[in-house]
Amino acid sequence: MKMLLKYKYSIVWIIIMIGLYFFNNNLGHKAYRITVSNIKEMLLFLPAIFILVGLLDVWVPKETIIKLMGEQSGIKGFVIVLLLATVAAGPLYVAFPIATMLLKKGARLAHILFFLGAWTSTKLPIALYEIASLGLKFTLLHIAISIPAFLLIAFIIEKIVPKDSLNMIHEK
């Protein structure tokens, strides 16, 4: 029973997929192909990311992360995570292991939240695609609105989360 609860979302997704297949055969096949394609893509990215995160975990001392992105790093920490997010490559799910490693090493929660937000909109490949597709004006406006919004959200969430929860997060 515990195993079923552990995989409840996967089980629900499989039931929905089967139902979709019987309700609309073509749509069910298409959903299945997209799901399998996404899983294959994830399986190609994740091992390399876990190796990279493992190497960063070993090579970069905790003191360095605390100095660059810890509570006392100030604006320098936000600039560093913005640069990290901008030069990053890959889908958003790649950012989560990196964020977890940084958090474990003592990075400030607001920096991690800002990093995840910036990853979604300031990545260089995304920005170049936006410029080519939607124009430079749109891209600059999008980034100019996103960055302050992500900063504000990061500060608000950091203030809302109790300190003992933050300590527990850093310990785990």
Backbone as a printed PyTorch tensor [residue, N CA C, xyz], in Angstrom:
tensor([[[  0.8230,  -1.2020,   0.0000],
         [  0.0000,   0.0000,   0.0000],
         [  0.8650,   1.2630,   0.0000]],

        [[  1.9810,   1.2240,   0.7880],
         [  2.8780,   2.3870,   0.8280],
         [  3.4590,   2.6780,  -0.5420]],

        [[  3.7720,   1.6020,  -1.2740],
         [  4.3460,   1.7840,  -2.6010],
         [  3.3440,   2.4550,  -3.5330]],

        [[  2.0800,   2.0770,  -3.4140],
         [  1.0540,   2.7010,  -4.2320],
         [  0.9370,   4.1900,  -3.9240]],

        [[  1.0060,   4.5380,  -2.6510],
         [  0.9290,   5.9510,  -2.2610],
         [  2.1470,   6.7200,  -2.7530]],

        [[  3.2850,   6.0660,  -2.7370],
         [  4.5170,   6.7120,  -3.1850],
         [  4.4380,   7.0920,  -4.6630]],

        [[  3.7810,   6.2660,  -5.4490],
         [  3.6870,   6.4890,  -6.8880],
         [  2.2830,   6.8970,  -7.3240]],

        [[  1.5460,   7.5510,  -6.4460],
         [  0.1450,   7.8690,  -6.7470],
         [  0.0030,   8.7690,  -7.9690]],

        [[  0.8880,   9.7380,  -8.1410],
         [  0.7790,  10.6360,  -9.2970],
         [  1.0590,   9.8930, -10.6000]],

        [[  2.0160,   9.0110, -10.5720],
         [  2.3070,   8.2080, -11.7630],
         [  1.1380,   7.2950, -12.0900]],

        [[  0.5470,   6.6970, -11.0700],
         [ -0.5940,   5.8080, -11.2840],
         [ -1.7790,   6.5860, -11.8440]],

        [[ -2.0440,   7.7640, -11.2900],
         [ -3.1320,   8.6000, -11.8010],
         [ -2.8600,   8.9700, -13.2520]],

        [[ -1.6180,   9.3140, -13.5750],
         [ -1.2700,   9.6850, -14.9460],
         [ -1.4960,   8.5100, -15.9000]],

        [[ -1.1220,   7.3020, -15.4950],
         [ -1.3170,   6.1150, -16.3300],
         [ -2.8090,   5.8570, -16.5500]],

        [[ -3.6000,   6.0150, -15.5000],
         [ -5.0570,   5.8230, -15.6310],
         [ -5.6340,   6.8580, -16.5980]],

        [[ -5.1930,   8.1030, -16.4960],
         [ -5.6640,   9.1480, -17.4150],
         [ -5.2600,   8.8160, -18.8480]],

        [[ -4.0360,   8.3560, -19.0380],
         [ -3.5610,   8.0020, -20.3810],
         [ -4.3890,   6.8550, -20.9750]],

        [[ -4.6820,   5.8490, -20.1700],
         [ -5.4880,   4.7200, -20.6480],
         [ -6.8990,   5.1980, -20.9910]],

        [[ -7.4620,   6.0290, -20.0970],
         [ -8.7900,   6.5800, -20.3640],
         [ -8.8100,   7.4070, -21.6340]],

        [[ -7.7840,   8.2090, -21.8270],
         [ -7.6770,   9.0340, -23.0270],
         [ -7.5880,   8.1610, -24.2760]],

        [[ -6.8480,   7.0730, -24.1790],
         [ -6.7080,   6.1520, -25.3040],
         [ -8.0730,   5.5800, -25.7110]],

        [[ -8.8730,   5.1820, -24.7230],
         [-10.1820,   4.6060, -25.0360],
         [-11.1940,   5.6740, -25.4580]],

        [[-11.0440,   6.8850, -24.9360],
         [-11.9600,   7.9720, -25.2780],
         [-11.6870,   8.4940, -26.6820]],

        [[-10.3890,   8.6990, -26.9950],
         [ -9.9910,   9.2060, -28.3080],
         [ -8.6720,   8.5350, -28.6750]],

        [[ -8.7540,   7.5040, -29.4930],
         [ -7.5970,   6.6780, -29.8250],
         [ -6.4280,   7.4970, -30.3710]],

        [[ -6.6710,   8.3960, -31.3150],
         [ -5.5900,   9.1970, -31.9070],
         [ -4.9370,  10.0960, -30.8720]],

        [[ -5.7500,  10.7380, -30.0800],
         [ -5.2140,  11.6190, -29.0380],
         [ -4.4350,  10.8190, -27.9900]],

        [[ -4.9360,   9.6330, -27.6620],
         [ -4.2340,   8.7530, -26.7200],
         [ -2.8660,   8.3510, -27.2350]],

        [[ -2.7910,   7.9940, -28.5250],
         [ -1.4980,   7.6420, -29.1360],
         [ -0.5490,   8.8460, -29.1150]],

        [[ -1.0800,  10.0050, -29.4610],
         [ -0.2460,  11.2110, -29.4880],
         [  0.2740,  11.5330, -28.0800]],

        [[ -0.5820,  11.4500, -27.0660],
         [ -0.1730,  11.7130, -25.6860],
         [  0.8830,  10.7060, -25.2380]],

        [[  0.7080,   9.4480, -25.6260],
         [  1.6820,   8.4210, -25.2850],
         [  3.0380,   8.7170, -25.9220]],

        [[  3.0340,   9.0660, -27.2190],
         [  4.3000,   9.3780, -27.9030],
         [  5.0000,  10.5790, -27.2690]],

        [[  4.2450,  11.6070, -26.9190],
         [  4.8350,  12.7960, -26.3000],
         [  5.4130,  12.4420, -24.9310]],

        [[  4.6770,  11.6430, -24.1670],
         [  5.1540,  11.2350, -22.8390],
         [  6.4470,  10.4420, -22.9510]],

        [[  6.4830,   9.4750, -23.8490],
         [  7.6950,   8.6640, -24.0310],
         [  8.8530,   9.5380, -24.5080]],

        [[  8.5940,  10.4640, -25.4070],
         [  9.6300,  11.3760, -25.8950],
         [ 10.1890,  12.2310, -24.7620]],

        [[  9.3180,  12.7480, -23.9170],
         [  9.7670,  13.5700, -22.7830],
         [ 10.5850,  12.7530, -21.7870]],

        [[ 10.1640,  11.5320, -21.5390],
         [ 10.9100,  10.6730, -20.6100],
         [ 12.2970,  10.3660, -21.1770]],

        [[ 12.3720,  10.0710, -22.4790],
         [ 13.6790,   9.8140, -23.1170],
         [ 14.5880,  11.0400, -23.0020]],

        [[ 14.0150,  12.2140, -23.2620],
         [ 14.8020,  13.4470, -23.1690],
         [ 15.3330,  13.6470, -21.7550]],

        [[ 14.4650,  13.4090, -20.7710],
         [ 14.8920,  13.5650, -19.3840],
         [ 16.0030,  12.5800, -19.0360]],

        [[ 15.8600,  11.3400, -19.4900],
         [ 16.8690,  10.3280, -19.1930],
         [ 18.2000,  10.6340, -19.8650]],

        [[ 18.1860,  11.3920, -20.9620],
         [ 19.4330,  11.7970, -21.5970],
         [ 20.1150,  12.9260, -20.8210]],

        [[ 19.3340,  13.8700, -20.3030],
         [ 19.8860,  15.0220, -19.5950],
         [ 20.3210,  14.7050, -18.1680]],

        [[ 19.4710,  14.0260, -17.4250],
         [ 19.6690,  13.9120, -15.9870],
         [ 20.9680,  13.2380, -15.5460]],

        [[ 21.3930,  12.1270, -16.1620],
         [ 22.6610,  11.5440, -15.6990],
         [ 23.8360,  12.5290, -15.7940]],

        [[ 23.9170,  13.2540, -16.9020],
         [ 25.0030,  14.2280, -17.0550],
         [ 24.8830,  15.3400, -16.0100]],

        [[ 23.6730,  15.7860, -15.7400],
         [ 23.4660,  16.8380, -14.7510],
         [ 23.8360,  16.3410, -13.3630]],

        [[ 23.4450,  15.1200, -13.0270],
         [ 23.7930,  14.5890, -11.7060],
         [ 25.3030,  14.4420, -11.5540]],

        [[ 25.9870,  14.0690, -12.6260],
         [ 27.4530,  13.9880, -12.5720],
         [ 28.0400,  15.3880, -12.3750]],

        [[ 27.5640,  16.3570, -13.1390],
         [ 28.0320,  17.7350, -13.0050],
         [ 27.7840,  18.2830, -11.6040]],

        [[ 26.5860,  18.0620, -11.0810],
         [ 26.2490,  18.5440,  -9.7380],
         [ 27.1150,  17.8450,  -8.6960]],

        [[ 27.3540,  16.5450,  -8.8870],
         [ 28.2280,  15.8090,  -7.9680],
         [ 29.6520,  16.3580,  -7.9700]],

        [[ 30.1540,  16.6710,  -9.1590],
         [ 31.4970,  17.2410,  -9.2590],
         [ 31.5560,  18.6260,  -8.6150]],

        [[ 30.5380,  19.4510,  -8.8740],
         [ 30.4950,  20.7720,  -8.2490],
         [ 30.4200,  20.6520,  -6.7380]],

        [[ 29.6680,  19.6740,  -6.2760],
         [ 29.5260,  19.4510,  -4.8400],
         [ 30.8720,  19.1190,  -4.2010]],

        [[ 31.6830,  18.3570,  -4.9170],
         [ 32.9930,  17.9590,  -4.3850],
         [ 34.0340,  19.0580,  -4.5950]],

        [[ 34.0430,  19.6870,  -5.7480],
         [ 35.0830,  20.6410,  -6.1050],
         [ 34.9110,  22.0200,  -5.4790]],

        [[ 33.6720,  22.4610,  -5.2930],
         [ 33.4480,  23.8120,  -4.7700],
         [ 33.1960,  23.7230,  -3.2730]],

        [[ 34.0930,  24.2830,  -2.4700],
         [ 33.9170,  24.2120,  -1.0170],
         [ 32.6780,  24.9920,  -0.5490]],

        [[ 32.1130,  24.5090,   0.5390],
         [ 30.9210,  25.1400,   1.1170],
         [ 31.1950,  26.6010,   1.4540]],

        [[ 32.3760,  26.8890,   1.9380],
         [ 32.7350,  28.2610,   2.3140],
         [ 32.6660,  29.2070,   1.1150]],

        [[ 33.0430,  28.7120,  -0.0480],
         [ 33.0020,  29.5370,  -1.2580],
         [ 31.5630,  29.8870,  -1.6190]],

        [[ 30.6780,  28.8910,  -1.5510],
         [ 29.2640,  29.1400,  -1.8530],
         [ 28.6810,  30.1150,  -0.8350]],

        [[ 29.0030,  29.9320,   0.4430],
         [ 28.4900,  30.8350,   1.4800],
         [ 29.0010,  32.2530,   1.2390]],

        [[ 30.2680,  32.3770,   0.8610],
         [ 30.8450,  33.6970,   0.6050],
         [ 30.1930,  34.3740,  -0.6090]],

        [[ 29.9750,  33.5960,  -1.6770],
         [ 29.4490,  34.1630,  -2.9160],
         [ 27.9270,  34.2860,  -2.9460]],

        [[ 27.2260,  33.3520,  -2.2670],
         [ 25.7610,  33.3300,  -2.3700],
         [ 25.0590,  33.1640,  -1.0340]],

        [[ 25.7720,  33.3210,   0.0480],
         [ 25.1740,  33.1530,   1.3680],
         [ 24.4150,  34.3890,   1.8300]],

        [[ 24.0120,  34.3780,   3.0890],
         [ 23.2020,  35.4610,   3.6630],
         [ 23.8870,  36.8290,   3.5550]],

        [[ 25.2000,  36.8780,   3.6780],
         [ 25.9270,  38.1450,   3.7010],
         [ 26.4690,  38.5740,   2.3350]],

        [[ 26.1260,  37.8350,   1.2860],
         [ 26.7140,  38.1370,  -0.0260],
         [ 26.1040,  39.3690,  -0.6870]],

        [[ 24.9070,  39.7470,  -0.2710],
         [ 24.2720,  40.9540,  -0.8050],
         [ 23.9660,  40.8500,  -2.2840]],

        [[ 24.1070,  41.9690,  -2.9770],
         [ 23.7620,  42.0390,  -4.4010],
         [ 24.6870,  41.1690,  -5.2490]],

        [[ 25.9070,  40.9620,  -4.7650],
         [ 26.8660,  40.1230,  -5.4890],
         [ 26.2880,  38.7220,  -5.7180]],

        [[ 25.5970,  38.1750,  -4.7370],
         [ 24.9910,  36.8550,  -4.8680],
         [ 23.9320,  36.8220,  -5.9460]],

        [[ 23.1210,  37.8850,  -6.0190],
         [ 22.0870,  37.9360,  -7.0460],
         [ 22.6940,  38.0650,  -8.4340]],

        [[ 23.7680,  38.8110,  -8.5560],
         [ 24.4410,  38.9530,  -9.8530],
         [ 25.0340,  37.6040, -10.2810]],

        [[ 25.6270,  36.8960,  -9.3360],
         [ 26.2290,  35.5930,  -9.6540],
         [ 25.1700,  34.5990, -10.1080]],

        [[ 24.0470,  34.5100,  -9.3770],
         [ 23.0220,  33.5430,  -9.7860],
         [ 22.3490,  33.9650, -11.0920]],

        [[ 22.2510,  35.2750, -11.3390],
         [ 21.7130,  35.7410, -12.6150],
         [ 22.6300,  35.3140, -13.7600]],

        [[ 23.9360,  35.4660, -13.5700],
         [ 24.8910,  35.0300, -14.5930],
         [ 24.8420,  33.5180, -14.8000]],

        [[ 24.7520,  32.7660, -13.6910],
         [ 24.6390,  31.3080, -13.7930],
         [ 23.4070,  30.9060, -14.5920]],

        [[ 22.2930,  31.5490, -14.2870],
         [ 21.0370,  31.2280, -14.9750],
         [ 21.0870,  31.6460, -16.4370]],

        [[ 21.7510,  32.7460, -16.7290],
         [ 21.8040,  33.2550, -18.0980],
         [ 22.6350,  32.3560, -19.0100]],

        [[ 23.7380,  31.8450, -18.5240],
         [ 24.6020,  31.0040, -19.3650],
         [ 24.1910,  29.5380, -19.3310]],

        [[ 23.1740,  29.2150, -18.5640],
         [ 22.7380,  27.8300, -18.4210],
         [ 22.1400,  27.3040, -19.7170]],

        [[ 22.1230,  25.9970, -19.8040],
         [ 21.4970,  25.3380, -20.9560],
         [ 20.6300,  24.2060, -20.4360]],

        [[ 19.5870,  23.9360, -21.1510],
         [ 18.7330,  22.8220, -20.7850],
         [ 17.4030,  23.2740, -20.2110]],

        [[ 16.4880,  22.3240, -20.0790],
         [ 15.1650,  22.6410, -19.5530],
         [ 15.2020,  22.9500, -18.0520]],

        [[ 14.0970,  23.4520, -17.5430],
         [ 14.0230,  23.8780, -16.1420],
         [ 14.3150,  22.7560, -15.1640]],

        [[ 13.9270,  21.5240, -15.4790],
         [ 14.1690,  20.4450, -14.5250],
         [ 15.6530,  20.1970, -14.2900]],

        [[ 16.5020,  20.7130, -15.1470],
         [ 17.9470,  20.6230, -14.9390],
         [ 18.3810,  21.5770, -13.8140]],

        [[ 17.6550,  22.6730, -13.6340],
         [ 18.0210,  23.6700, -12.6320],
         [ 17.7980,  23.1770, -11.2100]],

        [[ 16.8680,  22.2670, -11.0070],
         [ 16.5350,  21.8530,  -9.6450],
         [ 17.6600,  21.1140,  -8.9320]],

        [[ 18.3610,  20.1590,  -9.5590],
         [ 19.5030,  19.5560,  -8.8600],
         [ 20.6000,  20.5810,  -8.5420]],

        [[ 20.8100,  21.5270,  -9.4470],
         [ 21.8090,  22.5730,  -9.2030],
         [ 21.3790,  23.4340,  -8.0240]],

        [[ 20.1140,  23.8250,  -8.0090],
         [ 19.5840,  24.6400,  -6.9170],
         [ 19.6760,  23.9010,  -5.5900]],

        [[ 19.3790,  22.6120,  -5.6110],
         [ 19.4570,  21.8060,  -4.3880],
         [ 20.8840,  21.7670,  -3.8570]],

        [[ 21.8500,  21.5760,  -4.7590],
         [ 23.2450,  21.5370,  -4.3380],
         [ 23.6710,  22.8790,  -3.7520]],

        [[ 23.2840,  23.9780,  -4.3980],
         [ 23.6380,  25.3070,  -3.8900],
         [ 23.0000,  25.5650,  -2.5290]],

        [[ 21.7630,  25.1590,  -2.3750],
         [ 21.0650,  25.3320,  -1.1040],
         [ 21.7360,  24.5160,  -0.0100]],

        [[ 22.1120,  23.2920,  -0.3360],
         [ 22.7920,  22.4180,   0.6180],
         [ 24.1410,  23.0050,   1.0510]],

        [[ 24.7840,  23.6960,   0.1250],
         [ 26.0970,  24.2920,   0.4220],
         [ 25.9940,  25.6250,   1.1670]],

        [[ 24.7670,  26.1150,   1.4060],
         [ 24.6160,  27.3260,   2.2020],
         [ 24.1950,  28.5670,   1.4410]],

        [[ 23.7550,  28.4260,   0.2150],
         [ 23.2840,  29.5900,  -0.5360],
         [ 21.9810,  30.0990,   0.0860]],

        [[ 21.7930,  31.3750,   0.0100],
         [ 20.5930,  32.0210,   0.5440],
         [ 19.3600,  31.5810,  -0.2540]],

        [[ 18.2410,  31.3790,   0.4240],
         [ 17.0220,  30.9310,  -0.2350],
         [ 16.5760,  31.9090,  -1.3210]],

        [[ 16.6690,  33.2020,  -1.0680],
         [ 16.2660,  34.1900,  -2.0750],
         [ 17.1100,  34.0540,  -3.3420]],

        [[ 18.3940,  33.7280,  -3.1870],
         [ 19.2510,  33.5320,  -4.3530],
         [ 18.7990,  32.3140,  -5.1610]],

        [[ 18.4440,  31.2570,  -4.4720],
         [ 18.0100,  30.0320,  -5.1470],
         [ 16.7050,  30.2780,  -5.8900]],

        [[ 15.7640,  30.9460,  -5.2420],
         [ 14.4730,  31.2360,  -5.8830],
         [ 14.6640,  32.1500,  -7.0900]],

        [[ 15.5190,  33.1420,  -6.9530],
         [ 15.8200,  34.0400,  -8.0630],
         [ 16.4940,  33.2770,  -9.2030]],

        [[ 17.4020,  32.3700,  -8.8680],
         [ 18.0800,  31.5310,  -9.8580],
         [ 17.0690,  30.7250, -10.6660]],

        [[ 16.1150,  30.1000,  -9.9850],
         [ 15.1070,  29.2990, -10.6860],
         [ 14.2360,  30.1660, -11.5840]],

        [[ 13.8670,  31.3440, -11.0990],
         [ 13.0720,  32.2500, -11.9200],
         [ 13.8510,  32.7580, -13.1180]],

        [[ 15.0850,  33.1700, -12.8780],
         [ 15.9100,  33.6930, -13.9660],
         [ 16.2010,  32.6120, -15.0090]],

        [[ 16.3370,  31.3680, -14.5610],
         [ 16.5800,  30.2550, -15.4870],
         [ 15.4630,  30.1790, -16.5200]],

        [[ 14.2390,  30.5070, -16.1050],
         [ 13.0960,  30.3660, -17.0140],
         [ 13.0390,  31.4430, -18.0850]],

        [[ 13.6970,  32.5910, -17.8660],
         [ 13.4860,  33.6770, -18.8330],
         [ 14.7480,  34.3770, -19.3260]],

        [[ 15.8610,  34.2330, -18.6500],
         [ 17.0480,  34.9880, -19.0810],
         [ 18.1290,  34.1250, -19.7160]],

        [[ 17.8590,  32.8270, -19.8700],
         [ 18.8770,  31.9780, -20.5000],
         [ 19.2110,  32.5200, -21.8760]],

        [[ 20.4600,  32.5380, -22.2000],
         [ 20.9250,  33.0700, -23.4770],
         [ 20.2420,  32.4140, -24.6760]],

        [[ 20.1470,  31.0760, -24.7290],
         [ 19.4630,  30.4750, -25.8830],
         [ 18.0020,  30.9300, -26.0010]],

        [[ 17.3200,  31.0490, -24.8710],
         [ 15.9180,  31.5020, -24.8860],
         [ 15.8570,  32.9550, -25.3470]],

        [[ 16.7400,  33.7800, -24.8230],
         [ 16.7460,  35.2010, -25.1940],
         [ 17.0270,  35.3690, -26.6920]],

        [[ 17.9830,  34.6190, -27.2270],
         [ 18.2870,  34.7060, -28.6570],
         [ 17.1060,  34.2530, -29.5080]],

        [[ 16.4340,  33.2010, -29.0660],
         [ 15.2490,  32.7310, -29.7820],
         [ 14.1470,  33.7870, -29.7420]],

        [[ 13.9500,  34.3950, -28.5720],
         [ 12.9340,  35.4410, -28.4430],
         [ 13.2510,  36.6340, -29.3480]],

        [[ 14.5200,  37.0250, -29.3920],
         [ 14.9090,  38.1520, -30.2540],
         [ 14.5920,  37.8320, -31.7110]],

        [[ 14.9510,  36.6190, -32.1430],
         [ 14.7080,  36.2310, -33.5370],
         [ 13.2120,  36.1080, -33.8400]],

        [[ 12.4450,  35.6160, -32.8800],
         [ 11.0250,  35.3580, -33.1290],
         [ 10.1230,  36.5450, -32.8270]],

        [[ 10.4120,  37.2330, -31.7380],
         [  9.4960,  38.2660, -31.2550],
         [ 10.0860,  39.6710, -31.2720]],

        [[ 11.3720,  39.7810, -31.5380],
         [ 12.0100,  41.0880, -31.6250],
         [ 12.7790,  41.4680, -30.3730]],

        [[ 13.7290,  42.3560, -30.5640],
         [ 14.5880,  42.8030, -29.4730],
         [ 13.7950,  43.5660, -28.4020]],

        [[ 12.8660,  44.4190, -28.8470],
         [ 12.0690,  45.1990, -27.9050],
         [ 11.3070,  44.3080, -26.9340]],

        [[ 10.6370,  43.2900, -27.4760],
         [  9.8700,  42.3720, -26.6440],
         [ 10.7760,  41.6620, -25.6520]],

        [[ 11.9080,  41.1580, -26.1310],
         [ 12.8230,  40.4090, -25.2730],
         [ 13.3500,  41.2770, -24.1400]],

        [[ 13.7690,  42.4890, -24.4600],
         [ 14.2710,  43.3830, -23.4200],
         [ 13.1770,  43.7370, -22.4140]],

        [[ 11.9690,  43.9520, -22.9040],
         [ 10.8480,  44.2390, -22.0170],
         [ 10.5290,  43.0380, -21.1360]],

        [[ 10.5320,  41.8690, -21.7260],
         [ 10.2710,  40.6360, -20.9870],
         [ 11.2910,  40.4560, -19.8540]],

        [[ 12.5500,  40.6320, -20.1660],
         [ 13.5990,  40.4720, -19.1490],
         [ 13.5230,  41.5940, -18.1220]],

        [[ 13.2590,  42.8140, -18.5800],
         [ 13.1730,  43.9630, -17.6560],
         [ 12.0120,  43.8180, -16.6720]],

        [[ 10.9560,  43.1520, -17.0700],
         [  9.8340,  42.9240, -16.1570],
         [ 10.0890,  41.6910, -15.2890]],

        [[ 10.6600,  40.6580, -15.8790],
         [ 10.8640,  39.3950, -15.1680],
         [ 11.8530,  39.5110, -14.0140]],

        [[ 12.9870,  40.1390, -14.2420],
         [ 14.0380,  40.1990, -13.2170],
         [ 13.5340,  40.8510, -11.9270]],

        [[ 12.9520,  42.0460, -11.9680],
         [ 12.4380,  42.6180, -10.7170],
         [ 11.3160,  41.7730, -10.0970]],

        [[ 10.4800,  41.1700, -10.9370],
         [  9.4010,  40.3280, -10.4100],
         [  9.9750,  39.1150,  -9.6860]],

        [[ 10.9850,  38.4810, -10.2740],
         [ 11.6100,  37.3230,  -9.6180],
         [ 12.3100,  37.7400,  -8.3240]],

        [[ 12.9430,  38.9040,  -8.3360],
         [ 13.5790,  39.4040,  -7.1080],
         [ 12.5480,  39.6250,  -6.0100]],

        [[ 11.4680,  40.2780,  -6.3550],
         [ 10.4180,  40.5590,  -5.3830],
         [  9.8330,  39.2660,  -4.8180]],

        [[  9.5200,  38.3270,  -5.6970],
         [  8.9600,  37.0420,  -5.2600],
         [  9.9470,  36.3020,  -4.3660]],

        [[ 11.2210,  36.3140,  -4.7280],
         [ 12.2460,  35.6280,  -3.9300],
         [ 12.3300,  36.2220,  -2.5270]],

        [[ 12.3120,  37.5580,  -2.4230],
         [ 12.3680,  38.1990,  -1.1090],
         [ 11.1140,  37.8990,  -0.2910]],

        [[  9.9540,  37.9410,  -0.9300],
         [  8.7010,  37.6790,  -0.2100],
         [  8.6810,  36.2500,   0.3230]],

        [[  9.0240,  35.2950,  -0.5170],
         [  9.0210,  33.8960,  -0.0750],
         [ 10.0450,  33.6780,   1.0290]],

        [[ 11.2170,  34.2920,   0.8970],
         [ 12.2440,  34.1400,   1.9350],
         [ 11.7520,  34.6890,   3.2710]],

        [[ 11.0130,  35.7910,   3.2410],
         [ 10.4750,  36.3760,   4.4790],
         [  9.3690,  35.5090,   5.0740]],

        [[  8.5850,  34.8590,   4.2100],
         [  7.4620,  34.0460,   4.6780],
         [  7.9340,  32.7330,   5.3130]],

        [[  8.9770,  32.1380,   4.7430],
         [  9.4640,  30.8430,   5.2330],
         [ 10.1080,  31.0410,   6.6040]],

        [[  9.6510,  30.2940,   7.6170],
         [ 10.2350,  30.4270,   8.9630],
         [ 11.7160,  30.0270,   8.9920]],

        [[ 12.4710,  30.6720,   9.8720],
         [ 13.9210,  30.4080,   9.9710],
         [ 14.2150,  28.9500,  10.3050]],

        [[ 13.4030,  28.3320,  11.1700],
         [ 13.6670,  26.9350,  11.5150],
         [ 13.4710,  26.0190,  10.3010]],

        [[ 12.5520,  26.3760,   9.4150],
         [ 12.3730,  25.6050,   8.1770],
         [ 13.5870,  25.7800,   7.2710]],

        [[ 14.1140,  26.9970,   7.2140],
         [ 15.3270,  27.2280,   6.4170],
         [ 16.4990,  26.4220,   6.9600]],

        [[ 16.6400,  26.4020,   8.2810],
         [ 17.7200,  25.6140,   8.8910],
         [ 17.5590,  24.1260,   8.5700]],

        [[ 16.3200,  23.6510,   8.6050],
         [ 16.0560,  22.2520,   8.2790],
         [ 16.3990,  21.9720,   6.8130]],

        [[ 16.0770,  22.9070,   5.9300],
         [ 16.3870,  22.7490,   4.5070],
         [ 17.9050,  22.6790,   4.3180]],

        [[ 18.6420,  23.5700,   4.9750],
         [ 20.0950,  23.5690,   4.8400],
         [ 20.7170,  22.2870,   5.3920]],

        [[ 20.1330,  21.7300,   6.4460],
         [ 20.6720,  20.4970,   7.0270],
         [ 20.4220,  19.2950,   6.1320]],

        [[ 19.2450,  19.2710,   5.4800],
         [ 18.9220,  18.1120,   4.6370],
         [ 19.5640,  18.2650,   3.2820]]])
